[in-house]
């Protein structure tokens, strides 16, 4: 299994244990740790059903990957 996917899945499992609906990661170093995305000025939103990397258009191509 992809280690980045495993990290995100572990976070979602802990989210359920904490009875939370979603989380927002705001530090770029933590976004990179969870997703592999290395662009600056980025956020990661996650929930049990959805997840998304949020950044600006400078990193559009990298986000698609």
ChimeraX attribute file (.defattr): number of C-alpha atoms within 10 A of each C-alpha:
attribute: neighborCount
match mode: 1-to-1
recipient: residues
	/A:1	5
	/A:2	6
	/A:3	12
	/A:4	14
	/A:5	13
	/A:6	12
	/A:7	14
	/A:8	17
	/A:9	16
	/A:10	11
	/A:11	17
	/A:12	20
	/A:13	14
	/A:14	12
	/A:15	17
	/A:16	13
	/A:17	9
	/A:18	9
	/A:19	9
	/A:20	12
	/A:21	12
	/A:22	15
	/A:23	15
	/A:24	14
	/A:25	15
	/A:26	14
	/A:27	13
	/A:28	17
	/A:29	16
	/A:30	16
	/A:31	23
	/A:32	17
	/A:33	14
	/A:34	19
	/A:35	17
	/A:36	16
	/A:37	21
	/A:38	16
	/A:39	18
	/A:40	15
	/A:41	13
	/A:42	20
	/A:43	20
	/A:44	21
	/A:45	15
	/A:46	19
	/A:47	19
	/A:48	15
	/A:49	8
	/A:50	8
	/A:51	14
	/A:52	13
	/A:53	16
	/A:54	16
	/A:55	16
	/A:56	11
	/A:57	9
	/A:58	10
	/A:59	16
	/A:60	12
	/A:61	8
	/A:62	12
	/A:63	18
	/A:64	7
	/A:65	7
